[in-house]
Amino acid sequence: MSKRRRLTNQERGHHVEVVEEFDGVICHDQAIRIDEHLLKGGVDPRGHGAAVGS
């Protein structure tokens, strides 16, 4: 996040805490997109999660 964006978010009243580039505090996202007959999955490879569909 750029310094300008961080300051703008703070001015809007958001709490912003700067952490290292990769920190276990940050969430790891998983997602499954469902198109008619197709499941597409994606996951943050730095985490321990998985996007699994059946």
C-alpha positions as a Markdown table, in Angstrom:
| # | Residue | x | y | z |
|---|---|---|---|---|
| 1 | Met | 0.0 | 0.0 | 0.0 |
| 2 | Ser | 1.4 | 3.4 | -0.9 |
| 3 | Lys | 2.0 | 6.0 | 1.7 |
| 4 | Arg | -0.5 | 8.2 | 0.1 |
| 5 | Arg | -3.3 | 5.6 | 0.2 |
| 6 | Arg | -2.4 | 4.7 | 3.8 |
| 7 | Leu | -2.7 | 8.4 | 4.8 |
| 8 | Thr | -6.0 | 8.8 | 2.9 |
| 9 | Asn | -7.4 | 5.7 | 4.7 |
| 10 | Gln | -6.3 | 7.1 | 8.0 |
| 11 | Glu | -7.9 | 10.5 | 7.3 |
| 12 | Arg | -11.1 | 8.6 | 6.6 |
| 13 | Gly | -11.0 | 7.2 | 10.1 |
| 14 | His | -9.6 | 3.7 | 9.3 |
| 15 | His | -7.1 | 2.1 | 11.6 |
| 16 | Val | -4.0 | 1.3 | 9.5 |
| 17 | Glu | -1.1 | -0.8 | 10.9 |
| 18 | Val | 2.0 | -1.3 | 8.8 |
| 19 | Val | 3.5 | -4.8 | 9.1 |
| 20 | Glu | 6.3 | -6.6 | 7.3 |
| 21 | Glu | 5.8 | -7.5 | 3.7 |
| 22 | Phe | 4.6 | -11.0 | 4.8 |
| 23 | Asp | 3.3 | -11.4 | 8.3 |
| 24 | Gly | 1.2 | -14.2 | 9.7 |
| 25 | Val | -1.2 | -11.4 | 11.0 |
| 26 | Ile | -2.5 | -10.9 | 7.4 |
| 27 | Cys | -5.2 | -13.3 | 6.3 |
| 28 | His | -4.7 | -15.9 | 3.6 |
| 29 | Asp | -7.6 | -16.0 | 1.1 |
| 30 | Gln | -9.1 | -18.9 | -0.7 |
| 31 | Ala | -11.9 | -18.7 | -3.3 |
| 32 | Ile | -14.0 | -20.9 | -5.5 |
| 33 | Arg | -15.7 | -19.4 | -8.6 |
| 34 | Ile | -18.6 | -21.3 | -9.9 |
| 35 | Asp | -19.4 | -21.0 | -13.6 |
| 36 | Glu | -22.2 | -23.1 | -15.1 |
| 37 | His | -20.4 | -26.4 | -15.1 |
| 38 | Leu | -16.9 | -25.4 | -14.0 |
| 39 | Leu | -15.3 | -24.8 | -10.7 |
| 40 | Lys | -12.2 | -22.5 | -10.6 |
| 41 | Gly | -10.2 | -22.4 | -7.4 |
| 42 | Gly | -7.5 | -20.1 | -6.1 |
| 43 | Val | -5.5 | -19.9 | -2.9 |
| 44 | Asp | -2.7 | -17.7 | -1.5 |
| 45 | Pro | 0.3 | -20.1 | -1.8 |
| 46 | Arg | 2.0 | -18.6 | 1.3 |
| 47 | Gly | -0.8 | -20.0 | 3.6 |
| 48 | His | -1.9 | -23.5 | 4.6 |
| 49 | Gly | -5.3 | -23.3 | 3.0 |
| 50 | Ala | -6.8 | -24.9 | -0.1 |
| 51 | Ala | -9.7 | -24.1 | -2.4 |
| 52 | Val | -11.5 | -27.5 | -2.9 |
| 53 | Gly | -14.7 | -28.1 | -4.7 |
| 54 | Ser | -16.6 | -31.2 | -5.6 |
